């Protein structure tokens, strides 16, 4: 299973599984993926605006199963953040990761 995906592949993964998105990764609010009718269960990827330091500029938020709370982590590398959000989405929904858009990666 391939865990690293870029934003385009991440969107494909969510959209193919019936989720939608709002926002853009390069905007202040980042990008959020959610399922219509279940907006409290969302996955979010954004740049850290809390100022925890340049070491951890990327914030990932994932829903906790059977809870209204989110689990939040901070990453130094974008690749690590997308690997994590992909892994957690697949575990949360039992989804399969699509192959990379560019087979030469």
N, C-alpha and C positions, 0 to 999 in steps of 0.2 A: 504494500500500500504506500502510495506517495503522500507524504504529509506536507511538504512545502508547496505552497501555491502563492501566486501573486494576487493582487486585487481582482484582476479580470477572472482568474480561475476561481477565486473565492466567491465571486458573484455568481458564476456558473453553478457552483456547488449549491449555494442557497436557492437560486432560482429554480433549478431542476428539482428541488425538493419542496417546492411550493411556498417558499419564503419570499418576502419582498424587502426592499431597502429604502433607506432615506439618508440623505447627507452624502458627503464626498470625503474621501480619506484626507484630502489636503485642505479641508475646511476646519473651522474651529470645533464643530461638533463631531467630526469624524463620520464614519459610516456605521449605520445600525441595520441589522437584519432582523426581521420579525415575521411572524406568521399572522395573517389577518385574523382578528378575533382573539388573539393571544398576545397582545402588545406588551404585556408585562414580562414575557419570555423573549428576551432579545440577546443578540450577540453584537458587541460593539468593538470597533477598532478605531483608535484615534490617537493623536499626538497628545502627550501629557501637558495639560495646561496648569497643573497644580504646582509646578516648579519644584519637583522632587530632585531636580538635578539633571544635567545633560547625560548622565550615565544611563538613565532609564526614560527615554523620551517617548516611548510608545505604550499606551494603555489599552488593555484588552479586558472586556467585561463579558462574562458568560453567565447564563441562568443556572441556578441550582435546582435540580429536580425536586419536585414536590415542595417548592418554597417560593416565596415572592422576593427573595433576596438574590443578589448577583454576587459572583465571585470576581474580584478585580485583581489583575496582575500587571506589573510593569516590566517591559523588556527593553534591552539595549538595542537589539537588532530587529529590523522589520521581518526578516526571514523567520526568526524564532517566534515572533508574535503570530505570524500567519500559520506556522506549523501548529502552534498551540490551539488557535481558534478552530482550525480545521479538525484537529484531533477531538476537541471537545464537542464540536457540532456533530461529528460522526458518532461519538458515544451517546450524545443526548438524543439523537434521532434515529440511530441505527442506519445512517446513510452511508453509501459507498462514495469514495473520493473519485471524481472523474479524472481521466488522464490529463496531463498538462496540455495546454493549448499548443505549445511549441514542443514537438517531440524531440528536438535537439537539445533540450535542457538537461 
